[in-house]
Amino acid sequence: MTDWTPYTARASEWFQALRDSICAEFEAIEREAGSDAAFQYTPWKRAAVEGGEGETGGGTRGGMKGQGFEKVGVNISTVAGGLANDFAATINGASADQNQFSATGISLVAHMANPHVPAVHMNTRFLTTTKAWFGGGADLNPPLPYDEDTAEFHAELKAACDAHGADYYERFKAWADEYFYIPHRQVHRGVGGIFYDHLECADEAAWEANFAFTKAVGEAFLAVFPRLVRRRMGMDFTPADKAQQLEWRGRYAEFNLVYDRGTLFGLKTGGNIDAILMSLPPEATWS
């Protein structure tokens, strides 16, 4: 069986480099908005869980509050060890008897000050159990949708998908539409994007191909989202616009607390609570 340790290290290095590029771009936007806000970085260590032993790893939580970005978190982590016995059976390639895992990734959520600017989520990751796979995606969450922005966001992701798999965009767009749906509200939480998981690595060649695609997703996000922010962040907005944003943030919070797999995975694997819940908006309302 392949030793995925050096591959996990390569993926981890890339996720950190992507984090650095994204944070630099977001800080540049804050300067354009007349703010000196900057990311604050807080390292954390993973807590051991039942069934775990050896090195557990950790991560770095990055957060910023500014003029354009009301609250943004960009987190990276590389963790390993044992999954709790009752949780192991729910994870691809794991069981109570074979509960060892590793995971490395980047996770980002931005809640914007101006309701004309869409909120956004992006995450990419590499995990190993008895299997090895990539997952991730990005989705746009505008309180006040603009068809132009939606089309541009999807076009960038489609280009990234098309370069790596002829059916990737249609498959992963449909998966996002299914995944980012709030059943009890009977609405999607935004205007979609892509979502993929269990992009398995049968061998080193498959790993390289899947890693190249995952990098393309991160690069597509970095290319398109700052353009959308700059396009909308100077627009005037009304109290009604702000009220709609706050109510839509409530829907976002409901999804992340009730349905999101990443939230559950973090809580079940001894992750940092503040990093896990950084996706929650700074303010929301329920009417």
TORTITOR-336304 format. One line per 2 residues: their letters; for each residue z, y negated, x of N, C-alpha, C. Coordinates in steps of 0.2 Angstrom, whole numbers. Atoms other than C-alpha are relative to their C-alpha. Last residue first. Layout:
residues N
a	Z,Y,X,Z,Y,X,Z,Y,X; ...
END
This chain:
residues 287
sw	-1,4,7,57,-186,-189,2,5,-5; 1,-4,5,61,-178,-172,1,-3,-7
ta	-3,1,7,61,-189,-157,-3,5,-5; 4,-3,5,58,-187,-138,4,-2,-7
ep	-2,2,7,64,-195,-122,-4,3,-5; -6,4,-1,64,-190,-104,3,-2,-7
pl	1,8,0,52,-176,-108,7,-4,1; -3,4,7,57,-158,-104,-1,-7,1
sm	5,1,5,46,-150,-90,2,-4,-6; 3,6,-2,60,-152,-77,-6,-2,-5
li	0,4,6,69,-138,-86,-3,-7,2; 3,-3,6,65,-125,-73,-1,-5,-6
ad	7,-1,-2,68,-136,-58,-3,3,-6; 3,6,0,85,-142,-65,-8,0,1
in	0,2,7,90,-124,-69,-4,-7,0; -4,6,0,86,-118,-51,-1,-3,-7
gg	3,6,-2,79,-100,-53,5,-6,-1; -5,4,-4,90,-85,-54,-3,-6,3
tk	1,-2,-7,76,-73,-60,4,-4,5; -1,-7,-1,79,-73,-79,0,2,8
lg	-7,-1,2,80,-92,-81,2,7,2; -4,3,-4,64,-94,-71,7,1,-1
fl	0,-3,-6,55,-81,-80,5,-3,5; -4,-6,1,60,-88,-97,0,4,7
tg	-7,2,1,54,-105,-93,4,6,0; -3,2,-6,38,-98,-86,7,-2,0
rd	-2,-6,-4,35,-88,-101,3,-2,6; 3,0,-6,35,-103,-113,2,5,5
yv	5,-5,-1,39,-99,-131,-3,1,8; 0,-6,5,55,-107,-137,-5,5,3
ln	-7,-3,0,61,-120,-124,-1,7,-4; -2,-2,-6,43,-125,-118,7,4,-1
fe	4,-5,-3,36,-125,-135,3,3,6; -1,-6,4,50,-135,-143,-4,6,3
ay	-6,-3,-2,49,-148,-129,2,7,-4; 0,-3,-7,31,-151,-131,6,4,2
rg	4,-6,0,33,-153,-150,-1,4,7; -5,-5,3,47,-166,-147,-4,7,-1
rw	-4,-2,-5,35,-175,-135,5,5,-3; 4,-5,-3,23,-177,-149,4,3,5
el	0,-6,5,36,-186,-159,-4,6,3; -6,-3,0,39,-198,-144,1,6,-5
qq	-1,-3,-6,21,-201,-142,6,4,0; 4,-6,0,18,-205,-160,1,4,6
ak	-3,-5,5,32,-217,-160,-3,6,0; -6,-2,-4,25,-226,-144,4,6,-5
da	3,-4,-6,8,-228,-153,6,4,3; 2,-6,4,17,-235,-169,-3,5,5
pt	-5,-4,2,26,-247,-158,-1,6,-3; -4,3,6,9,-253,-152,7,4,0
fd	-2,-5,6,0,-250,-136,5,-3,-4; -5,2,4,-10,-261,-123,2,6,-5
mg	1,2,7,-20,-252,-111,6,-2,-3; -1,7,1,-16,-253,-92,-2,-2,-7
mr	-7,2,-1,-12,-234,-90,1,-8,-1; -4,2,6,-28,-228,-98,6,-4,1
rr	4,2,5,-42,-226,-85,4,-3,-6; 2,7,-2,-30,-225,-70,-5,-3,-6
vl	-6,4,0,-22,-210,-78,-2,-7,1; -2,1,7,-38,-201,-83,6,-5,0
rp	6,4,3,-45,-203,-65,2,-2,-7; -1,7,-2,-28,-197,-58,-5,-4,-3
fv	-6,3,4,-30,-181,-69,1,-7,3; 1,2,7,-48,-176,-63,6,-4,-3
al	5,4,0,-48,-173,-44,-1,-4,-7; -1,6,-4,-31,-167,-42,-6,-4,0
fa	-5,4,3,-33,-155,-56,1,-6,3; 3,3,5,-50,-148,-49,5,-5,-4
eg	4,6,-3,-41,-146,-32,-4,-3,-6; -4,5,-3,-28,-135,-40,-4,-6,2
va	-3,3,6,-40,-125,-50,4,-6,2; 5,5,3,-51,-123,-34,3,-3,-7
kt	1,6,-3,-36,-116,-25,-5,-5,-3; -6,4,1,-33,-103,-38,0,-7,4
fa	0,3,7,-51,-98,-37,6,-4,-1; 5,5,0,-51,-96,-18,0,-3,-7
fn	-4,6,-3,-34,-86,-20,-5,-6,1; -4,3,5,-43,-74,-32,4,-6,3
ae	4,3,6,-57,-71,-20,4,-4,-5; 3,6,-2,-46,-69,-5,-4,-3,-5
wa	-5,5,-1,-34,-57,-14,-4,-7,2; -2,3,6,-49,-47,-20,5,-6,0
ae	6,4,2,-55,-45,-2,1,-3,-7; 0,6,-3,-37,-40,3,-6,-4,-2
da	0,0,-7,-36,-26,-10,0,-7,3; 0,-8,-2,-33,-22,-28,0,1,8
ce	3,-1,-7,-28,-40,-31,1,7,2; -3,-4,-5,-25,-44,-49,-4,1,6
lh	6,0,-4,-28,-59,-59,1,4,6; 1,-7,-2,-13,-55,-70,-7,1,3
dy	-5,-4,-3,-13,-72,-78,-2,7,2; 2,-6,-2,-25,-86,-83,6,4,3
fi	-5,-4,-2,-24,-102,-93,-2,7,2; 1,-7,-1,-37,-115,-95,7,3,2
gg	1,-1,-7,-37,-132,-103,-2,7,1; 2,-6,-3,-31,-136,-121,-2,-2,8
vg	7,-1,1,-31,-152,-131,-3,6,4; 4,5,-3,-12,-152,-134,-8,1,-1
rh	-5,6,-2,3,-143,-141,-4,-5,4; 0,-1,-7,-8,-133,-152,4,-6,3
vq	4,5,-4,-3,-134,-170,0,2,7; 7,-1,1,4,-122,-183,-5,-5,3
rh	3,7,2,21,-130,-182,-7,1,-2; -4,3,6,31,-113,-182,-3,-7,-2
pi	0,-4,7,17,-105,-172,4,-3,-5; -7,0,3,16,-118,-158,0,3,-7
yf	0,1,7,0,-114,-148,7,1,-2; -3,7,1,-2,-116,-129,0,-2,-8
ye	-7,0,-3,-5,-97,-127,3,-7,-2; -5,-4,3,-20,-95,-139,7,-1,3
da	-1,1,7,-29,-110,-134,4,4,-4; -5,6,1,-25,-107,-116,0,-2,-7
wa	-7,-2,-1,-32,-89,-117,5,-6,-1; -3,-3,6,-48,-96,-125,7,2,1
kf	-1,5,6,-50,-108,-111,2,3,-6; -6,4,-2,-47,-94,-98,1,-6,-5
re	-6,-5,1,-60,-82,-106,6,-4,1; -1,-2,7,-73,-96,-108,6,5,-2
yy	-2,6,4,-70,-103,-91,1,2,-8; -7,3,0,-70,-87,-82,2,-6,-5
da	-4,0,7,-85,-79,-89,7,-3,1; 4,2,5,-97,-82,-74,3,-1,-7
gh	1,-5,5,-83,-81,-62,-4,-2,-5; -4,-6,-2,-79,-91,-46,-1,6,-5
ad	1,-2,-7,-90,-106,-46,3,7,2; 7,-2,0,-90,-107,-65,-2,2,7
ca	0,-7,2,-71,-108,-65,-7,3,1; -4,-4,-5,-70,-124,-54,-1,8,-2
ak	3,0,-6,-84,-132,-64,3,5,5; 6,-5,1,-76,-127,-80,-4,0,6
le	-2,-7,0,-60,-135,-75,-5,5,0; -2,-1,-7,-69,-152,-71,3,7,1
ah	5,-1,-4,-78,-151,-87,2,1,7; 2,-6,1,-62,-148,-97,-6,1,5
fe	-5,-5,-3,-54,-163,-90,-3,7,-1; 0,1,-7,-69,-174,-93,4,5,3
at	6,-3,-2,-72,-168,-111,0,0,8; 0,-7,1,-54,-171,-115,-6,3,3
de	-5,-3,-4,-54,-188,-108,0,7,0; 3,0,-7,-70,-193,-117,5,3,5
dy	5,-6,-1,-64,-186,-133,-2,-1,7; 6,3,-1,-48,-197,-132,-5,5,1
pl	6,-3,-3,-32,-190,-139,-6,-5,0; 6,3,3,-17,-201,-143,-6,2,3
pp	-3,2,7,-1,-190,-140,-6,-4,-4; 0,8,2,-12,-183,-126,3,-1,-7
nl	-4,0,6,-7,-165,-119,1,-8,-2; -1,7,1,-19,-159,-106,3,-1,-7
da	2,2,7,-18,-141,-100,2,-7,-1; -2,7,1,-18,-133,-83,-2,-2,-7
gg	4,4,5,-19,-115,-77,2,-7,0; 0,8,0,-10,-102,-67,-4,-3,-6
gf	1,3,7,-10,-84,-62,1,-7,0; -1,7,1,-12,-73,-47,0,-2,-7
wa	5,4,4,-9,-55,-44,2,-7,0; 1,6,-2,-1,-41,-34,-5,-4,-4
kt	7,3,0,5,-24,-40,1,-7,3; 4,-5,-2,21,-14,-36,-8,-2,0
tt	-5,-5,2,29,-31,-38,-3,6,3; 1,-7,-2,20,-46,-31,6,4,-3
lf	-6,-4,1,17,-64,-38,-2,7,3; 2,-7,-2,5,-78,-34,7,4,0
rt	-5,-5,-3,6,-94,-43,-3,6,2; 4,-6,-3,-3,-109,-50,5,4,4
nm	-4,-5,-3,4,-122,-63,-5,5,3; 4,-4,-4,-2,-138,-71,4,5,4
hv	-3,-5,-4,4,-148,-85,-4,4,4; 4,-5,-3,-1,-165,-92,5,6,3
ap	-4,-5,-3,4,-179,-103,-4,6,3; -2,-7,2,-10,-190,-108,5,3,5
vh	1,-4,-6,-11,-209,-105,3,7,-2; 7,-1,-1,-13,-219,-121,-2,5,6
pn	2,-6,4,6,-216,-124,-8,1,0; 5,2,5,9,-227,-109,-2,5,-4
am	-3,5,3,25,-221,-99,-4,-3,-6; 2,6,-2,18,-204,-95,3,-6,-4
ha	0,3,6,26,-187,-95,-1,-8,2; -1,7,0,20,-177,-80,0,-3,-7
vl	0,3,7,23,-158,-78,1,-8,1; 0,8,1,19,-149,-62,0,-1,-7
si	-1,1,7,23,-131,-56,0,-8,-1; -1,7,2,18,-124,-39,0,-1,-7
gt	5,4,5,19,-106,-34,2,-7,0; 1,7,-3,27,-92,-24,-5,-4,-5
as	4,5,4,34,-76,-32,-1,-6,4; 0,7,-3,41,-60,-24,-5,-4,-4
fq	5,5,2,47,-44,-33,0,-6,5; 1,5,-5,58,-29,-31,-6,-4,-2
nq	-1,7,2,62,-20,-47,-1,-5,5; 4,4,-5,55,-3,-45,1,-7,-2
da	0,-3,-6,68,8,-54,-4,-3,6; -7,0,-2,72,-4,-68,0,4,7
sa	-4,-4,5,53,-7,-69,7,0,3; -7,-1,-2,40,-18,-61,3,4,-5
gn	-2,-4,-6,21,-18,-60,7,1,1; 6,-4,-2,18,-33,-73,2,4,7
it	4,3,-5,35,-39,-78,-5,5,2; 4,4,4,44,-34,-95,-5,-3,5
aa	5,-3,3,52,-19,-87,-5,-4,-4; 6,-3,-5,60,-29,-74,-5,3,-4
fd	6,4,0,70,-39,-87,-6,3,4; 3,1,7,83,-27,-92,-6,-4,0
na	2,-6,3,86,-22,-74,-3,0,-7; -5,-3,4,87,-40,-67,-3,7,-4
lg	0,2,7,73,-42,-55,6,3,-3; 0,-5,5,77,-39,-36,0,-4,-7
ga	-6,-4,1,72,-50,-22,-1,5,-5; 1,-7,-1,60,-64,-18,6,4,-1
vt	-6,-4,1,57,-82,-20,-1,7,0; 1,-7,-3,45,-95,-14,6,4,-1
si	-6,-5,-1,46,-112,-24,-4,7,3; 3,-6,-3,36,-128,-27,6,5,2
nv	-4,-5,-4,40,-141,-39,-4,5,3; 5,-4,-3,31,-157,-45,4,5,5
gv	-3,-5,-5,41,-166,-58,-6,4,3; 5,-5,-2,35,-182,-67,4,4,5
ke	-4,-5,-3,45,-194,-78,-5,5,2; -7,1,2,40,-211,-84,4,5,3
fg	-3,-6,1,24,-210,-73,8,-1,-2; 5,-4,3,16,-226,-74,2,7,-2
qg	3,4,5,30,-238,-71,-5,4,-4; 3,7,-2,41,-226,-61,-3,-3,-6
km	0,4,6,52,-210,-62,-3,-7,2; 1,7,-1,49,-197,-48,0,-3,-7
gg	0,4,7,54,-179,-46,-1,-7,2; 2,6,-1,51,-165,-33,0,-4,-6
rt	2,3,7,61,-149,-34,-2,-7,2; -1,7,0,60,-139,-18,-2,-3,-6
gg	6,5,1,61,-120,-17,2,-7,1; -1,7,3,71,-105,-15,-6,-4,-1
gt	4,6,0,72,-88,-6,2,-6,-4; 2,2,7,81,-73,-11,-4,-5,0
eg	2,8,1,84,-64,5,-3,-1,-7; 4,2,-5,92,-46,3,-1,-8,-1
eg	-3,0,-6,98,-39,-13,-5,-3,5; 4,4,-6,94,-40,-31,4,1,6
ge	6,-5,-3,99,-27,-45,-3,-3,6; -1,-7,0,109,-40,-55,-6,4,3
va	-1,-2,7,104,-58,-50,1,8,1; 1,-7,1,105,-67,-33,1,2,-7
ar	-6,-4,1,104,-86,-35,-2,7,0; -1,-5,6,89,-94,-28,6,3,0
kw	0,-7,-2,92,-108,-15,0,4,-7; -4,-4,4,87,-127,-19,-1,8,3
pt	1,-7,-1,79,-141,-10,5,4,-4; -6,-4,0,79,-158,-18,-1,7,1
yq	1,-7,-1,64,-170,-15,7,3,1; -6,-2,-3,64,-188,-22,0,8,0
fa	-3,-7,2,46,-194,-26,7,1,4; 2,-5,-5,43,-213,-24,3,7,-2
ad	-3,-6,2,44,-228,-36,-3,5,5; -1,-3,-7,38,-244,-27,3,7,-1
sg	-6,-4,-1,30,-250,-43,1,2,7; -5,5,-2,16,-263,-46,7,3,1
ae	-3,2,5,5,-251,-56,5,-6,1; 5,3,4,-7,-249,-42,3,-3,-6
re	1,6,-4,8,-244,-31,-5,-5,-4; -6,4,2,13,-231,-45,-1,-7,4
ia	1,2,7,-5,-224,-44,6,-5,-1; 5,5,0,-3,-222,-25,-1,-4,-7
ef	-3,6,-3,13,-213,-28,-5,-6,1; -4,3,5,4,-201,-39,4,-6,2
ea	4,3,5,-9,-198,-26,4,-3,-6; 2,6,-3,4,-195,-13,-5,-3,-4
ci	-6,5,0,13,-183,-24,-3,-6,3; -1,2,7,-3,-173,-28,5,-6,0
sd	6,4,2,-8,-171,-10,1,-4,-6; 0,6,-4,10,-166,-4,-6,-4,-2
rl	-6,4,3,11,-153,-19,-1,-7,4; 3,3,7,-7,-146,-14,6,-5,-3
aq	5,5,-2,-1,-144,4,-2,-3,-6; -3,6,-3,15,-135,-2,-5,-6,1
fw	-4,4,5,5,-124,-13,4,-6,2; 5,4,4,-7,-120,1,4,-4,-5
es	2,6,-4,8,-115,13,-5,-4,-4; -5,5,0,15,-104,-1,-2,-6,4
ar	0,3,6,-2,-95,-3,6,-5,-1; 6,4,1,-3,-91,15,0,-4,-6
at	-1,6,-5,15,-85,16,-6,-5,0; -4,5,3,12,-74,1,2,-6,4
yp	4,3,5,-3,-67,10,5,-5,-4; 4,5,-3,8,-63,25,-4,-4,-5
tw	-5,6,-2,21,-54,14,-5,-5,4; 2,7,3,8,-44,4,4,-6,3
dt	-6,5,-1,10,-28,14,-2,-7,-2; 0,6,-4,-4,-17,6,6,-4,1
m	0,6,4,0,0,0,0,-6,4
END
